[in-house]
């Protein structure tokens, strides 16, 4: 019986880690999509990613979002820890998304 319980809780913990990774990736992609728009205000990507994380629930604990934009590229990174099902076990999560910034070019 103890082995079955360990396997059960371990599988739930691994599933929580995968959901946290997916949540972080989608938040990073949302941030990139907001920041890459032509003439987007500074901080639009971080604000969108934080809004996404707030709406997604508590799968990602202590989430931090950073977005960097250049003239041609936007990068957003979301880091945090997965929700813990097993006491004192939390896995680090870090997901990064990249995108091309919208801009006017000559044909």
Residue pairs with C-beta under 8 A, 6 or more apart in sequence:
9 85
9 86
10 86
12 85
13 82
13 84
13 85
13 86
13 89
16 59
16 82
16 83
16 84
16 85
17 82
17 91
17 93
19 59
19 82
19 83
20 59
20 60
20 80
20 81
20 82
20 83
20 91
20 93
21 82
21 93
21 95
23 53
23 56
23 57
23 59
23 60
24 60
24 63
24 78
24 79
24 80
24 93
24 94
24 95
25 78
25 95
25 97
26 52
26 56
27 49
27 50
27 52
27 53
27 56
27 60
27 63
27 65
27 76
27 78
27 95
28 49
28 65
28 76
28 77
28 78
28 95
28 96
28 97
29 76
29 97
30 48
30 49
30 51
30 52
31 45
31 46
31 48
31 49
31 52
31 65
31 67
31 76
31 78
31 97
32 45
32 67
32 74
32 75
32 76
32 97
32 98
32 99
33 48
33 99
34 40
34 44
34 45
34 47
34 48
34 49
35 44
35 45
35 48
35 67
35 69
35 74
35 76
35 99
35 101
36 45
36 69
36 74
36 99
36 100
36 101
36 102
37 44
37 102
38 102
38 103
38 104
40 69
42 69
43 67
45 67
45 69
45 74
45 76
46 65
46 66
46 67
46 76
49 65
49 67
49 76
49 78
50 63
50 65
53 60
53 63
53 65
53 78
58 83
59 82
59 83
60 78
60 80
60 81
60 82
60 83
60 93
61 80
61 81
61 82
61 83
61 84
61 90
62 80
62 81
63 78
63 79
63 80
64 78
64 79
64 80
65 76
65 77
65 78
66 76
66 77
67 74
67 75
67 76
67 77
68 74
68 75
68 76
69 75
69 101
70 101
71 101
71 103
72 100
72 101
72 103
73 98
73 99
73 100
73 101
74 98
74 99
74 100
74 101
75 96
75 97
75 98
75 99
76 96
76 97
77 94
77 95
77 96
78 93
78 94
78 95
78 96
79 92
79 93
79 94
79 95
80 92
80 93
81 90
81 91
81 92
81 93
82 90
82 91
82 93
84 90
